[in-house]
Amino acid sequence: MSKNTATASGHALWAKMPKANAELFALTYGSLVTELIRDYDDANEINNQLDRIGHSIGVRCVDEFLSKAEMAGINIPPCTTMRDTAEVVAKIGFRMFLGVTAETSNFSPDGRAFSVFLYDNPLAIFVELPPPPSGGAIASGEKDLSKIKYSNIFCGVIRGALEQVNLRVNCEFVRDVLRGEEVNEIRVELKEVLVDGAGDDYKEE
């Protein structure tokens, strides 16, 4: 699928999706993260929980994605390579469910890994992460929240959705605007085509 086709499909599907208030959406997600911070002491565990929640969402997204595309009369051709998959995730998936368009780049030489760049993050519009503890020391009873990957739920959603089409991937938030970096970058790497998977082209790239 070409970038232009994927972008047009994403816009068409977004137009047919019910809309939620962006501020309410961000605040609701913030409440979820706050609850996890209360429940868990370790930032890594908070990140893992966000990934797990996202995975549960992702496994349900594919059916809705295909159903909405069919109702809209939009043909989503089968992805035969990871480049096709990347375009569908970034240009259609993010646009359809979040109203933002992501970009893809940094494909590995073997074509099995790529980066998703997200310039507008609707989850983080009211958020500031605290700086790392001065000198690396954490006071007794306090938590180091600087290591939280606030939007790690995206990684879980991508993992869960691709698992539904028989692609097992690793997904990691490697750059985050909330940490002072210029862009949000999610790195996706294909680890395995599962049984009855997407075809030999994935394995041959």
C-alpha positions in Angstrom: 0.0 0.0 0.0 1.4 3.4 -1.0 1.8 6.2 1.5 -0.8 8.4 -0.3 -3.3 5.6 -0.4 -2.8 4.7 3.3 -3.1 8.4 4.3 -6.3 8.8 2.3 -7.8 5.7 3.9 -6.8 6.8 7.4 -8.5 10.2 6.9 -11.7 8.5 5.5 -11.9 6.1 8.4 -11.3 8.8 11.0 -14.2 10.8 9.5 -16.5 7.9 10.2 -15.3 7.3 13.8 -17.2 8.6 16.8 -15.2 11.5 18.3 -14.3 12.0 21.9 -13.3 15.3 23.5 -9.5 15.4 23.3 -9.0 17.0 26.7 -11.3 14.5 28.4 -9.5 11.6 26.6 -6.1 12.9 27.9 -7.4 13.4 31.4 -8.9 9.9 31.5 -5.7 8.4 30.4 -3.8 10.5 33.0 -6.1 9.1 35.7 -5.2 5.6 34.6 -1.4 6.3 34.8 -2.0 8.0 38.2 -3.7 4.9 39.5 -0.8 2.7 38.3 1.7 5.0 40.1 -0.3 4.5 43.3 -0.4 0.8 42.9 3.2 0.1 41.8 6.5 1.3 43.3 8.8 0.6 40.3 8.7 2.6 37.1 9.5 -0.4 35.0 6.5 -2.3 36.4 4.3 0.8 35.6 5.6 0.7 32.0 4.9 -3.0 31.8 1.4 -2.6 33.1 0.7 0.1 30.4 2.1 -2.2 27.8 -0.2 -5.0 29.0 -3.3 -2.8 29.0 -2.4 -1.6 25.5 -2.0 -5.2 24.3 -5.5 -6.1 25.5 -6.8 -3.1 23.5 -4.7 -3.9 20.5 -6.1 -7.5 20.1 -9.6 -6.0 19.8 -8.6 -3.2 17.4 -8.1 -5.3 14.4 -11.7 -6.5 14.2 -13.0 -3.0 14.6 -10.5 -1.7 12.0 -11.6 -4.3 9.4 -15.3 -3.8 10.2 -15.1 0.0 9.9 -13.1 -0.3 6.7 -15.7 -2.6 5.2 -18.6 -0.4 6.2 -16.8 2.6 4.7 -16.2 0.7 1.4 -12.4 1.1 1.9 -10.3 -1.8 0.6 -7.4 -2.6 2.9 -5.1 -4.9 0.8 -3.2 -7.7 2.6 0.2 -6.5 3.8 2.9 -8.6 2.2 5.9 -6.9 3.8 6.8 -5.1 7.0 6.8 -1.8 5.0 3.2 -2.4 4.1 2.5 -3.2 7.7 4.3 0.0 8.9 2.2 2.2 6.6 -1.1 0.7 7.7 -0.1 1.1 11.4 1.1 4.6 11.1 -1.2 6.1 8.4 -4.4 4.3 9.0 -4.3 2.9 12.5 -3.1 6.0 14.3 -5.3 8.2 12.2 -8.5 6.1 12.6 -8.3 5.6 16.4 -6.5 8.8 17.5 -7.0 11.4 14.8 -3.2 11.8 14.3 -1.0 10.7 11.4 2.3 9.1 12.2 5.3 8.7 10.0 7.5 5.7 9.3 11.2 5.6 8.7 14.5 4.0 9.8 13.8 0.6 8.3 16.5 -1.9 9.1 18.5 -3.4 6.2 16.6 -6.6 6.4 13.2 -4.8 6.4 12.2 -6.4 9.7 12.3 -3.3 11.9 11.1 0.2 11.6 10.3 3.4 13.6 7.0 5.1 14.0 7.3 8.8 14.6 4.5 10.6 16.4 4.7 14.4 16.3 1.3 15.0 18.1 0.6 12.8 21.1 -3.0 13.2 22.3 -2.3 11.4 25.5 0.3 13.8 26.8 -1.2 17.3 26.2 -1.3 18.2 30.0 1.7 16.2 31.1 5.2 17.0 32.5 7.5 14.2 33.8 9.5 15.1 36.8 13.3 15.4 36.3 15.6 12.5 37.5 16.5 12.7 41.2 19.4 15.1 41.9 22.6 13.0 42.1 20.6 9.9 41.4 19.5 9.6 45.0 15.9 8.8 45.8 14.5 9.9 49.2 13.0 7.2 51.4 9.4 6.6 50.4 9.6 8.4 47.2 9.3 7.0 43.6 11.5 7.8 40.7 8.9 8.8 38.1 11.3 10.2 35.6 11.7 6.7 34.1 8.0 6.3 33.3 7.3 5.8 29.6 4.0 7.7 29.9 2.6 6.6 26.5 3.8 3.1 26.6 0.3 1.9 26.1 0.9 2.6 22.4 3.5 -0.1 22.3 1.1 -2.6 23.7 -1.6 -1.7 21.3 0.8 -2.2 18.3 2.0 -5.5 19.7 -1.6 -6.8 20.3 -2.9 -5.7 16.9 0.0 -7.2 15.0 -0.3 -10.4 17.0 -3.8 -10.8 15.7 -2.4 -10.9 12.2 0.2 -13.5 13.3 3.1 -11.1 13.7 5.0 -11.3 16.9 6.9 -8.0 17.4 9.0 -6.2 20.0 7.9 -2.6 20.5 9.6 0.0 22.5 9.3 3.7 23.1 12.8 4.9 22.4 12.3 8.7 22.2 9.7 10.8 24.1 8.9 14.5 23.8 8.1 14.4 27.6 11.8 13.7 28.2 12.8 16.7 26.2 13.4 15.0 22.9 12.1 16.5 19.7 9.8 13.6 18.6 8.1 10.5 19.9 9.7 7.4 18.4 8.4 3.9 18.7 10.7 1.1 17.5 9.0 -2.0 16.1 10.9 -5.2 15.3 9.5 -8.4 13.8 10.5 -11.4 15.9 8.4 -14.1 14.4 5.8 -14.9 11.9 3.4 -17.1 13.8 1.8 -20.4 12.5 -0.6 -19.6 9.6 1.1 -16.3 9.5 1.4 -13.5 6.9 3.4 -15.3 4.3 6.9 -16.0 3.1 7.6 -12.4 2.0 8.0 -11.4 5.6 10.6 -14.1 6.2 12.5 -13.4 3.0 13.0 -9.6 3.5 
